[in-house]
Amino acid sequence: MRRHQRSIAHPACLGLCAALISGALPARAEPSASEKATAEALFDAALDLMKQGRSAEACPRLEQSHRIDPGIGTLLYLAECYENTGRTASAWATFRQAASESRAAGQAERSRKAQARAARLEPSLSKLSISVAPENLTLQGFSVRSSGKPVEQAVFGIAIPVDPGDIAIEASAPGHETWTTTVKLGSDKATANVDVPLLKRAEGPPPAPVEPPASEAGGPAPAPARGAPAPPPAPAAGSSGDTMRLLGLVVGGAGVVGLGVGTFFGAKAISKNGDAEGYCKGGSTCEDPRGVTLTEEASSAATASNIAFGLGAAAVAGGAVLYFIVAPSQSSRVQVGPIVGARNVGLRVGGTFE
């Protein structure tokens, strides 16, 4: 059974290497019992595969086991798995990480062994250095990717250990042509330097051809025969009738809302007046202060109801006029507005109707 140890902070240089090689193995919250069981099953399956010489199949299982439940033992086996598959840089970085975490956990023997394995790999590491033209750094959105993974600006110009093989380098920026190249690194202390040139500005798409109007394409329009009536003017874009119908619907809808508000205040006035009668037994006069207050509230609600009913009814009528009368005639000058006075309310509709 393996022993688990929580991850701690890694040295900065190791973090940069891991980001360029195989991605960081992030720390996470304490796993649940179910997650621990899954991690153990993945770990055991990976060890069986390694014993069979199938390290290429074992490495992904060890990576997933460590993501679920990080442990120093898992890191050590993962580093060995990387070494077995020729991923020397990944193995070196993982041994270094295991040594650091073992030392922090007080496991001196594990730390010593992991450091020795890393030191043994270091002389044979392949390295890649990516430099970019300074002008590229001023381009908004400029980025470089190595084997599909982003390369941080802090490592530009620094030889970073990488796993041997074909490495695709890509540099891009919005509005510029993407620059790509592929570097092939061997497995024995190979070093490659890649210089990313200034990106070329991308050319815009060709302008779309402009088609001549129909009258130009088919020649001039024939002149009307002598004595023939002049053709009617072409209708303007859109229809004033449609606009009037839309305005009629809006005004009528507002009128329906007004009627609803008037109904509400009317019901409130009736309720307040009924309550006031319970305090005022003397008909038109009332001595009880509470009755006087309720009477005043009933009067205010009645006034609001009258105004809302008047405006609502006028708006409904005006909306109907606009929709059924004004719109079909396509009036060119129509004015609609409310009328609110001390004694009446309404809606004014005026203009010239054709």
Secondary structure, 3 states (H helix, E strand, C coil): CCCCCCCCCCCHHHHHHHHHHCCCCCCCCCCCHHHHHHHHHHHHHHHHHHHCCCHHHHHHHHHHHHHHCCCHHHHHHHHHHHHHCCCHHHHHHHHHHHHHHHHHCCCHHHHHHHHHHHHHHHHHCEEEEEEECHHHHHCCCCEEEECCEECCHHHCCCCEEECCEEEEEEEECCCECCEEEEEEECCCCCEEEEEECCCCECCCCCCCCCCCCHHHHCCCCCCCCCCCCCCCCCCCCCCHHHHHHHHHHHHHHHHHHHHHHHHHHHHHHHHHHHHHHHHCCCCCCCCCHHHHHHHHHHHHHHHHHHHHHHHHHHHHHHHHHHHHHHHHHCCCEEEEEEEECCCCEEEEEEEECC
